[in-house]
Amino acid sequence: MIETFFIYAAEVSAAVFLLYFLGVALAPYAPSSIKNEHFECGLPASAATPKKANFGFFVYAIMFIVADMTVLFVTLFVYGKDPHALTMASLFVLIMAFAIFFSMRELHEQIPKKEK
């Protein structure tokens, strides 16, 4: 079973590298002075004082990272040779689910309600 996982990972890695090198080989090479200049992304500032960023975007990004790491650790637990690995994976998922639930509930309480 683990051999299948390694074969799959090798195939995916080979496909990514193949697509990258294919893109590099087929992309047109047309350097210009504009392309080589430094630039900043986005529109110029429209006000003297910058607007504050929404904190919710940051929290959602952190939640995505937490969920991603949870999947990684659960996979490590499932493929572990310990006989209690599935129990540990289930406990880890349960703890992470409670942590995500309570943090999202707290975030939801901080968002101001719209007035009608």
C-alpha positions in Angstrom: 0.0 0.0 0.0 2.8 2.4 0.8 4.5 1.5 -2.4 1.4 2.6 -4.3 1.6 5.9 -2.4 5.2 6.5 -3.4 4.5 5.5 -7.1 1.6 8.0 -7.1 3.7 10.7 -5.6 6.5 10.1 -8.1 4.0 10.2 -11.0 2.5 13.5 -9.8 6.0 15.0 -9.3 7.1 13.9 -12.7 3.9 15.4 -14.3 4.5 18.7 -12.5 8.1 19.0 -13.7 7.1 17.9 -17.2 4.5 20.6 -17.4 6.9 23.2 -16.0 9.6 22.4 -18.5 7.1 22.2 -21.3 5.9 25.7 -20.4 9.4 27.0 -20.3 10.3 25.4 -23.6 7.1 26.7 -25.4 6.8 30.2 -23.9 7.9 33.0 -26.2 11.1 34.8 -25.1 10.5 38.5 -25.6 12.3 40.7 -23.1 11.7 44.4 -23.1 12.6 47.4 -20.9 9.1 47.4 -19.4 9.2 43.8 -18.4 12.6 44.2 -16.7 11.5 47.3 -14.6 10.5 47.0 -10.9 6.9 47.4 -10.3 4.3 47.2 -7.5 1.1 45.3 -7.9 -2.3 47.0 -7.7 -3.8 50.4 -8.3 -2.3 53.6 -6.9 -3.6 54.6 -3.5 -6.8 56.5 -3.8 -6.7 58.0 -0.3 -4.1 59.6 1.9 -4.8 57.1 4.8 -4.8 53.4 3.8 -7.9 51.4 4.6 -7.6 48.7 7.2 -7.6 45.1 6.0 -10.4 42.8 7.1 -9.2 40.5 9.9 -11.5 37.8 8.6 -9.3 37.1 5.6 -6.3 36.5 7.8 -8.3 34.1 10.0 -9.5 32.2 7.0 -5.9 31.9 5.7 -4.8 30.6 9.1 -7.7 28.1 9.1 -6.7 26.8 5.7 -3.2 26.2 6.9 -4.5 24.5 10.0 -6.8 22.2 7.9 -3.9 21.5 5.5 -1.6 20.5 8.4 -4.4 18.4 9.9 -4.7 16.4 6.7 -0.9 15.9 6.6 -0.7 14.7 10.2 -3.7 12.4 9.8 -2.1 10.8 6.7 1.0 10.2 8.7 -1.0 8.6 11.5 -2.9 6.4 9.1 0.2 5.1 7.4 2.0 4.6 10.7 2.9 1.1 11.8 1.5 1.7 15.4 -1.6 -0.5 16.0 -3.2 2.5 17.7 -2.5 4.9 14.9 -6.1 5.1 13.7 -7.2 5.9 17.2 -4.6 8.7 17.4 -5.7 10.0 14.1 -9.3 10.1 15.2 -8.5 11.8 18.4 -6.3 14.4 16.5 -9.1 15.1 14.1 -11.6 15.5 16.9 -9.4 18.0 18.8 -8.8 20.0 15.6 -12.5 20.0 14.8 -13.3 21.4 18.2 -10.5 24.0 17.9 -11.7 25.1 14.5 -15.4 25.2 15.6 -14.7 27.4 18.6 -12.3 29.7 16.9 -14.8 30.3 14.0 -17.6 30.8 16.5 -15.5 33.5 18.3 -14.7 35.1 15.0 -18.4 35.1 14.0 -19.2 36.9 17.3 -16.7 39.6 16.6 -18.2 40.4 13.2 -20.6 43.4 13.6 -24.2 42.7 12.8 -25.7 44.7 9.9 -28.4 47.2 10.9 -31.6 47.2 8.9 
